[in-house]
Amino acid sequence: MIDMHNHTLFGVDDGPETIEESMELIKEASNKGVTHIIVTPHFNKRYYHLNHDKVPVNFQILKEAIHKGNINVELYLGNEVYLDSVGYTSIIDNGFNTLADSNYVLVEFNEIQPPSIMPEICYEITVNGYIPIIAHTERYEIFHNNSKLLEEILDEGAHLQINASPILNKENKDRNKFAQYLLKNKLVSFAASDVHNLNSRRFYLDEAYDAVCKLYGTSYADSIFKQNQLNIINNKKFDSPQLSAKETFLSWFLH
């Protein structure tokens, strides 16, 4: 498996503080069948506690430690870019890391962002030559009963990523049900860990992969845990899913 959204890089955000903690996370990932990791520390110019300048240095230190430790995991660099007026400017200024030096960029919206601006931002991202991936889509309550908004975002070429935890019903009820809706309708392009530590926010990729295999088939599980991630690493563009289900989100939540 390939993890394309996680906070395993030490000393740069709310993930591990030390390289020892990073190595524990990497070993855990390897033990669970992860062979490639794109580290995605938060990128947000508004929060000065995020050590953006340390990212490339700490990334190289971690890569060397993995090599010396004979851990069979390939490491790539990226960011999770927070999109508000400041974060949006960083897209244009190219002040962030795309995923594995590709055209794909992992983006995170403010959960109370006015809905009307989200498709517009996705459009501007694509105009600037990037392919947006919406991080942890299940979290945004504005999507839960607004199929039109999500349809507009998908129409702009954005891809959806969900975390492993709601696949396993480890989040609140609405997030869990919305994640299943997205999976059922094949709207998810990527599943990822969003791991931060080995306590409260752990790796669940292996369990989530098994669950998707059981509920939606091995072929779909392989695409959202492995194959689409390879498209990122190889910088290969592929079409985002399109919303075609007749069922509204609201009716799904009433089930």
C-alpha positions in Angstrom: 0.0 0.0 0.0 1.0 3.6 -0.5 0.1 6.3 2.1 -0.3 9.7 0.5 -1.6 11.7 3.5 0.1 11.5 6.9 2.0 13.5 9.5 5.0 11.2 10.1 7.8 13.9 9.6 9.2 15.0 12.9 9.5 18.5 14.2 7.4 20.4 11.6 3.7 20.3 12.7 1.4 18.5 15.1 2.9 15.1 14.2 5.9 13.5 15.9 8.3 15.8 17.7 11.4 13.6 17.4 13.0 11.4 14.8 12.6 8.5 17.1 8.9 9.0 17.0 8.9 9.3 13.3 10.8 6.0 13.0 8.3 4.3 15.2 5.5 5.4 12.8 7.5 4.3 9.7 8.1 0.9 11.2 4.5 0.5 12.1 3.5 1.4 8.6 6.0 -1.1 7.1 4.6 -3.8 9.4 1.1 -3.1 8.1 2.1 -3.5 4.5 2.9 0.1 3.5 5.8 0.3 1.0 5.7 4.0 0.0 4.9 7.1 2.1 4.4 10.6 0.9 4.8 12.7 4.0 2.4 15.7 4.1 3.2 18.1 6.9 0.7 21.0 7.2 1.4 24.1 5.2 -0.3 27.2 6.4 1.4 30.6 6.4 -1.0 31.9 9.0 0.3 29.6 11.7 3.9 30.4 12.6 4.4 27.4 14.9 4.6 25.3 11.7 8.3 24.9 10.9 8.1 25.1 7.1 11.9 25.8 6.8 12.7 22.6 8.6 10.7 20.4 6.3 13.4 19.7 3.6 16.1 19.2 6.2 14.1 16.9 8.4 12.9 15.0 5.4 16.4 14.2 4.3 17.4 13.2 7.9 14.4 10.8 8.0 15.2 9.3 4.6 18.7 8.6 5.7 17.5 7.0 9.0 15.1 4.8 7.1 17.9 3.7 4.8 20.3 3.0 7.7 17.6 1.1 9.5 17.0 -1.2 6.5 13.3 -0.4 6.5 11.7 -1.2 3.2 9.7 2.1 2.7 10.3 4.7 0.0 9.7 8.2 1.2 8.5 11.2 -0.8 7.8 14.8 0.2 4.5 16.7 0.0 2.3 19.1 2.0 -1.2 19.4 3.2 -2.0 22.9 2.1 -4.6 24.8 4.1 -6.8 27.0 1.9 -7.9 30.3 3.0 -7.0 33.7 1.5 -3.4 33.2 2.7 -3.1 29.6 1.8 -4.7 30.3 -1.6 -2.0 32.8 -2.3 0.6 30.2 -1.6 -0.8 28.1 -4.5 0.0 30.8 -6.9 3.3 31.7 -5.3 4.4 28.0 -5.3 5.5 28.1 -1.7 4.5 24.6 -1.0 5.5 21.0 -1.9 3.3 19.1 -4.3 2.9 15.4 -3.7 6.1 13.5 -4.7 7.1 16.4 -7.0 4.1 15.8 -9.1 1.3 18.1 -10.3 -1.0 16.7 -7.5 -1.5 18.9 -4.4 -3.3 17.9 -1.2 -5.5 20.7 0.0 -7.5 21.2 3.2 -10.4 23.7 3.5 -11.6 25.5 6.5 -14.5 23.4 7.6 -16.7 26.5 7.8 -15.4 27.9 4.5 -18.3 29.5 2.5 -19.4 26.8 0.1 -19.5 29.0 -3.0 -15.8 29.6 -3.0 -14.6 26.0 -2.9 -15.3 25.1 -6.6 -13.8 28.4 -7.6 -10.6 27.7 -5.7 -10.4 24.2 -7.2 -10.8 25.8 -10.6 -8.0 28.3 -9.9 -5.7 25.4 -8.7 -6.2 23.6 -12.0 -5.7 26.8 -14.1 -2.3 27.1 -12.3 -1.4 23.6 -13.5 -2.1 21.5 -10.4 -4.5 18.7 -9.7 -6.3 19.2 -6.3 -7.0 16.4 -3.9 -9.4 17.3 -1.1 -8.1 15.9 2.2 -10.3 14.0 4.6 -13.5 14.8 2.6 -15.7 13.0 5.2 -15.1 15.9 7.7 -16.8 18.7 5.8 -20.4 18.9 7.0 -21.2 21.2 4.2 -20.9 18.2 1.8 -23.2 16.0 3.8 -26.4 17.2 2.3 -25.1 19.3 -0.6 -24.5 17.1 -3.5 -24.5 20.1 -5.9 -21.4 21.5 -4.2 -19.5 18.3 -4.3 -20.5 17.8 -7.9 -19.1 21.2 -8.8 -15.8 20.4 -7.1 -15.5 17.1 -9.0 -16.4 18.8 -12.2 -13.4 21.0 -11.7 -11.1 18.0 -11.8 -10.6 17.6 -8.0 -10.1 14.2 -6.4 -11.5 13.1 -3.0 -9.4 11.5 -0.2 -10.9 9.9 2.9 -9.2 8.7 6.0 -9.0 5.1 7.1 -10.6 5.7 10.4 -14.2 6.5 9.2 -14.1 3.4 7.0 -13.8 1.4 10.2 -16.5 3.5 12.0 -13.9 5.1 14.3 -15.2 8.7 13.8 -18.5 10.3 14.6 -21.7 8.8 13.1 -22.1 11.4 10.3 -18.5 11.1 9.1 -18.6 7.3 9.1 -21.9 7.3 7.1 -20.7 9.9 4.7 -17.5 8.0 4.1 -19.5 4.9 3.3 -21.7 6.9 0.9 -18.6 8.1 -1.0 -17.2 4.6 -1.2 -20.6 3.1 -2.2 -20.8 5.5 -5.1 -17.1 5.1 -6.1 -16.4 8.8 -5.5 -13.2 8.3 -3.5 -9.9 8.4 -5.4 -7.6 7.9 -2.4 -7.7 6.4 1.1 -5.0 7.4 3.5 -4.0 7.2 7.2 -3.7 10.9 8.2 -1.7 9.4 11.0 -0.2 11.7 13.6 1.0 9.3 16.4 0.7 5.8 17.7 -1.9 6.6 20.3 -4.9 8.6 19.3 -4.4 8.9 15.5 -2.8 5.6 14.3 -2.3 3.6 11.1 -5.4 1.8 10.1 -4.7 1.3 6.5 -4.5 -2.5 6.5 -7.8 -2.8 8.4 -9.4 -0.2 6.1 -8.2 -2.0 3.0 -9.6 -5.3 4.2 -12.9 -3.6 4.9 -13.2 -2.0 1.5 -12.3 -5.3 -0.2 -15.1 -7.0 1.7 -17.7 -4.3 1.1 -16.9 -2.9 -2.3 -14.5 -5.4 -4.0 -10.7 -5.9 -4.3 -10.4 -4.0 -7.5 -11.8 -0.8 -6.0 -9.7 -1.3 -2.8 -6.6 -1.7 -4.9 -7.3 1.5 -6.8 -7.8 3.8 -3.8 -5.1 2.3 -1.6 -2.4 1.5 -4.3 -2.9 2.2 -8.0 -4.1 5.8 -7.8 -1.3 6.6 -5.5 1.1 5.3 -8.1 -0.4 7.8 -10.5 0.7 10.5 -8.1 4.3 9.2 -7.9 4.5 8.7 -11.7 2.8 12.1 -12.2 0.1 10.5 -14.3 -3.2 12.3 -14.7 -6.5 10.4 -14.4 -10.1 11.5 -14.4 -11.8 12.3 -11.2 -15.0 10.4 -10.4 -18.3 12.0 -11.3 -21.4 12.2 -9.1 -24.1 10.3 -10.9 -26.1 8.7 -8.0 -29.7 9.7 -7.9 -29.8 9.4 -4.2 -29.3 12.6 -2.3 -26.9 12.9 0.6 -29.8 13.8 2.8 -31.7 10.6 1.9 -28.6 8.6 2.6 -28.4 10.0 6.1 -32.0 9.1 6.8 -31.3 5.4 6.1 
